[in-house]
Amino acid sequence: MWSSQREWRMSMDRKARIKDGDKCIHCHLCQKHCSFLTKYGADIGDTVKLRELAYHCFLCGKCSEVCPIGIDGRGIILDMRRTEVEENGGKCREKGYAMLLLEKKDYIFRNKRHMTGKSVLFPGCNFPSFYPETTRKLIKILKNEADMGVLFDCCGKPVSELGLKEQEGKIIRRLNERLRAADIQEIVMLCPNCYYFLKDKLEIQVLSIYEKLSQLGIGQKVDGKGSLFLPCPDREEQQWVSWLEPFFQKKPDIIKGTQCCGLGGCAGGKEPELAKGMACHVTGEGYENVYTYCASCAGNLTRNGGQGVSHLLTEILDCNEQPDTAKSMINRMKTRFW
């Protein structure tokens, strides 16, 4: 039984989007540009096959990007996951995600003690994990210069990408209620994943950290002598790239032909070799310096042999901190007590 007319409509909408796969002309462009689709010899229109493999997809959106007739392949796979959850009584039946859900569903390292002022920094999960000293420095600068507070929490994207639409809604409602109760009017994101996931879901203004630093006149210029790796959510719009431009002496060349750092879509556990291959495709190309503005990308590229991988925020704030891949979980746990 449907608990509401709205839920019934949402279910029908998901099935309609999955049917969009029937429009596929099987030109194989998506397969050519996606290692997951290549491995299984599938196009995004092979929906029967892909339904069984929905949790093996990295949700990077490369298939949507190259499709000549505009099929949203990422949306189709995500709707398949949501349908599976719906058919399983609202629970994810796939194995291997228990620890992720334990941490993220009601974020266990949440810290809201320093939600002061009208504007707060939202570091997300992975930046404080890999760059704890830069995080501390940034919090101190923003407090001193703009009376900004900080909220350590999870945006909910990992839970959403498992197809848990109901749990996603609870996370968004909790965030909005928390911000409303503290009378916060602006939230500043360190992570492009958090930004794109939350920008249309929160009731207040959402900014990137680079917009905020530009407004405040904070941060040094980076020489730009390197190559820029784009995280999945910003690859098409490149909105964050435009916000970064004032911080470059010379704009770096954008790395082309990449799919994902290997952490997208919670698929790494299902496809460890593909995930490693995606990262190694970047780290094995011989780039002398690789810049990124996503902590997840920086951490995973470094874990897979990347030399000279730099998060731009550490350069802009003159920290030059390298990603702490060995103690990332411990660092994240510590933020609960900051």
C-alpha positions in Angstrom: 0.0 0.0 0.0 1.2 3.5 -0.8 1.3 5.8 2.2 0.5 8.8 0.1 -0.4 10.0 -3.3 2.9 11.7 -3.6 4.9 8.5 -3.0 2.8 6.8 -5.7 3.6 9.6 -8.2 7.3 9.5 -7.3 7.3 5.8 -8.0 5.6 6.3 -11.3 8.1 9.0 -12.2 11.0 6.7 -11.5 9.6 4.0 -13.7 9.0 6.5 -16.5 12.7 7.7 -16.3 13.9 4.1 -16.4 11.8 3.6 -19.5 13.8 6.5 -21.1 16.4 3.8 -21.7 14.2 2.5 -24.4 15.1 5.6 -26.5 18.7 4.4 -26.6 20.0 4.1 -30.2 22.9 1.8 -29.1 25.6 4.0 -30.7 27.9 2.6 -27.9 29.3 6.0 -27.0 28.4 5.6 -23.3 30.0 2.2 -23.4 33.2 3.6 -25.0 33.5 6.3 -22.3 32.6 4.2 -19.2 34.8 1.4 -17.8 31.8 -0.1 -16.0 29.7 -0.3 -19.1 32.7 -1.5 -21.1 33.3 -4.3 -18.6 29.7 -5.6 -18.9 29.3 -4.9 -22.6 26.2 -2.8 -22.0 24.8 0.5 -23.2 22.6 2.6 -20.9 19.6 1.3 -22.9 20.2 -2.2 -21.7 18.1 -1.6 -18.7 17.3 -5.3 -17.9 21.0 -6.1 -17.6 21.8 -2.9 -15.7 19.0 -3.4 -13.2 21.1 -6.3 -11.8 24.2 -4.2 -11.8 22.8 -0.9 -10.5 25.1 -0.9 -7.5 28.2 -1.5 -9.6 27.8 1.9 -11.3 29.9 4.8 -10.2 27.2 7.4 -10.9 29.8 9.6 -12.4 27.4 10.9 -15.2 29.9 10.2 -18.0 27.2 8.3 -19.9 24.8 11.3 -19.6 27.5 13.6 -20.7 28.3 11.8 -24.0 24.8 10.6 -24.9 23.8 12.2 -28.3 20.1 12.1 -27.6 20.3 13.3 -24.0 19.4 10.2 -22.0 20.2 10.7 -18.3 22.0 7.5 -17.6 23.0 8.5 -14.1 19.4 9.2 -13.3 18.3 5.9 -14.7 20.7 3.9 -12.5 19.8 6.0 -9.4 16.1 5.3 -10.0 16.9 1.6 -10.4 18.5 1.7 -6.9 15.5 3.6 -5.5 13.1 1.1 -7.0 15.0 -1.8 -5.5 14.9 -0.1 -2.1 11.2 0.5 -2.5 10.6 -3.1 -3.4 12.6 -4.2 -0.3 10.5 -2.3 2.2 12.6 0.8 2.3 15.9 -1.0 3.0 19.0 -1.5 0.9 19.3 -5.2 0.3 22.8 -5.0 -1.2 25.6 -6.2 1.1 28.7 -4.2 2.0 27.1 -0.9 3.1 26.5 -1.5 6.8 29.4 0.6 8.0 28.6 3.4 5.7 25.0 3.5 6.8 26.0 3.2 10.5 28.1 6.4 10.1 26.2 8.5 7.7 22.4 7.8 8.2 22.4 9.8 11.3 25.9 11.2 11.2 27.7 9.8 14.3 30.5 12.4 14.2 28.2 15.4 14.1 29.4 18.5 16.0 27.1 21.5 16.2 28.6 23.2 19.3 30.2 26.0 17.3 27.2 27.1 15.1 27.7 30.8 15.9 26.9 33.9 13.9 24.7 34.1 10.8 27.0 32.1 8.5 28.5 28.7 9.1 31.2 26.6 7.4 30.1 23.1 6.3 33.4 21.1 5.9 31.6 17.9 5.0 33.1 14.5 5.8 36.3 14.0 3.8 38.1 17.4 3.9 38.5 17.2 7.7 39.5 13.6 7.3 42.4 14.2 4.9 43.3 17.8 5.8 42.7 18.3 9.6 45.3 21.1 10.0 44.0 23.1 7.1 40.4 22.7 8.4 41.5 24.1 11.8 43.3 27.0 10.2 40.3 27.8 8.0 37.8 27.7 10.9 40.0 30.1 12.9 40.4 32.5 9.9 36.7 32.6 9.2 35.8 33.1 12.9 38.2 36.0 13.2 37.5 37.7 9.9 33.7 37.1 9.6 32.4 35.7 12.9 31.6 32.5 11.1 30.8 29.3 13.0 31.1 25.7 11.8 28.9 22.6 11.5 30.4 19.2 11.2 27.8 17.0 9.5 27.2 14.8 6.5 25.3 16.2 3.5 23.5 12.8 3.0 24.7 12.2 -0.6 26.2 8.7 0.2 22.9 7.6 1.7 20.9 9.1 -1.2 23.1 7.3 -3.8 22.3 4.0 -2.2 18.7 4.7 -3.3 17.4 5.4 0.2 15.1 8.3 -0.7 13.2 8.3 2.6 16.4 8.4 4.6 17.7 11.2 2.4 14.6 13.2 3.1 15.1 12.8 6.9 18.7 14.0 6.6 17.7 17.1 4.7 14.8 17.9 7.1 17.2 17.5 10.1 19.7 19.9 8.4 17.1 22.5 7.7 15.6 22.3 11.2 19.1 22.6 12.8 20.0 25.6 10.7 16.6 27.2 11.3 16.8 26.7 15.0 20.3 28.4 15.1 19.0 31.2 12.9 21.7 30.5 10.3 21.2 32.5 7.1 24.2 31.3 5.0 26.2 28.0 4.7 29.6 27.7 3.0 30.6 24.4 1.4 34.2 23.0 1.2 33.1 20.1 -0.9 31.6 20.3 -4.5 29.7 17.1 -3.8 28.0 18.6 -0.8 27.4 21.9 -2.7 25.7 20.3 -5.7 23.7 17.9 -3.5 22.4 20.5 -1.1 22.2 23.7 -3.0 18.5 23.2 -4.0 17.5 21.4 -0.8 18.4 23.8 1.9 16.3 26.8 2.9 19.2 29.2 3.1 21.9 30.6 0.8 24.5 28.1 -0.1 28.0 29.3 -1.2 31.3 27.6 -2.1 34.3 28.3 0.0 36.0 30.1 -2.9 33.1 32.5 -3.3 33.4 33.3 0.4 37.2 33.7 0.4 36.9 36.1 -2.6 34.2 38.1 -0.8 36.5 38.5 2.2 39.7 39.1 0.3 41.4 36.1 1.9 43.8 33.7 0.2 47.0 33.8 -1.9 47.3 33.0 -5.6 48.5 29.6 -6.8 51.0 29.5 -9.6 48.8 27.1 -11.6 51.8 25.2 -13.0 50.0 21.9 -13.1 46.9 20.1 -14.3 43.4 20.3 -12.9 41.4 17.2 -12.1 37.6 17.9 -12.1 35.4 16.1 -9.6 32.3 14.4 -11.2 29.6 16.9 -10.1 31.4 19.9 -11.5 32.7 18.4 -14.7 29.9 19.6 -16.9 29.1 23.0 -15.4 32.6 23.8 -14.1 31.0 26.4 -11.8 33.7 25.8 -9.2 36.4 26.2 -11.8 35.1 29.7 -12.4 35.1 30.5 -8.7 38.7 29.3 -8.5 40.0 31.5 -11.3 40.8 34.6 -9.1 43.2 32.4 -7.1 45.4 31.3 -10.1 48.3 33.2 -11.4 47.9 31.0 -14.5 44.9 28.8 -15.0 46.0 25.2 -15.1 45.1 22.8 -18.0 42.1 20.7 -17.3 42.8 17.0 -17.4 40.7 15.5 -20.2 39.4 12.0 -20.8 38.9 11.0 -17.2 35.9 9.2 -15.7 36.0 9.4 -11.9 38.6 9.2 -9.1 37.1 5.8 -8.2 35.0 6.8 -5.2 31.7 7.7 -7.0 28.4 6.0 -6.4 29.5 3.9 -3.5 30.6 1.4 -6.2 34.2 0.8 -5.2 33.3 -2.2 -3.0 31.6 -3.9 -5.9 34.2 -3.0 -8.5 37.5 -2.5 -6.7 39.6 -3.1 -9.8 37.6 -0.6 -11.8 37.9 1.9 -9.0 41.6 1.5 -8.8 41.9 1.7 -12.6 40.1 5.0 -12.7 42.5 6.5 -10.2 45.5 5.0 -11.8 44.4 6.3 -15.2 45.1 9.8 -13.7 48.1 9.0 -11.5 49.8 7.0 -14.3 49.7 9.7 -16.9 52.8 11.3 -15.6 51.4 14.7 -14.6 54.0 16.6 -12.6 51.4 18.4 -10.4 47.8 17.5 -10.1 45.4 20.0 -8.6 41.9 19.3 -7.4 39.3 20.9 -5.2 37.6 17.7 -3.9 39.1 16.1 -0.9 37.8 12.7 -1.8 39.5 12.9 -5.2 42.8 14.1 -3.7 42.8 11.3 -1.1 41.9 8.5 -3.5 44.4 9.7 -6.2 47.1 9.8 -3.6 46.2 6.4 -2.2 46.6 5.0 -5.7 50.1 6.3 -6.3 49.5 9.9 -7.2 52.6 12.1 -6.7 52.2 15.8 -6.2 48.4 15.7 -5.8 47.4 19.0 -4.2 44.0 20.3 -2.9 43.8 23.9 -4.0 42.4 25.1 -0.7 45.6 24.0 1.1 47.7 26.0 -1.4 45.4 29.1 -1.2 45.7 29.2 2.6 49.4 28.5 2.5 49.2 25.3 4.4 50.6 22.9 1.8 49.2 20.0 3.8 49.3 16.5 2.1 46.3 14.2 2.4 46.5 12.1 5.5 45.3 8.9 4.0 46.7 6.7 6.8 44.6 8.3 9.6 41.6 9.7 7.7 39.0 7.9 9.8 40.6 8.8 13.0 40.8 12.5 11.9 37.1 12.4 11.1 36.2 10.9 14.4 38.1 13.6 16.2 36.0 16.4 14.7 33.1 15.3 17.0 35.1 16.7 19.9 36.5 19.9 18.4 
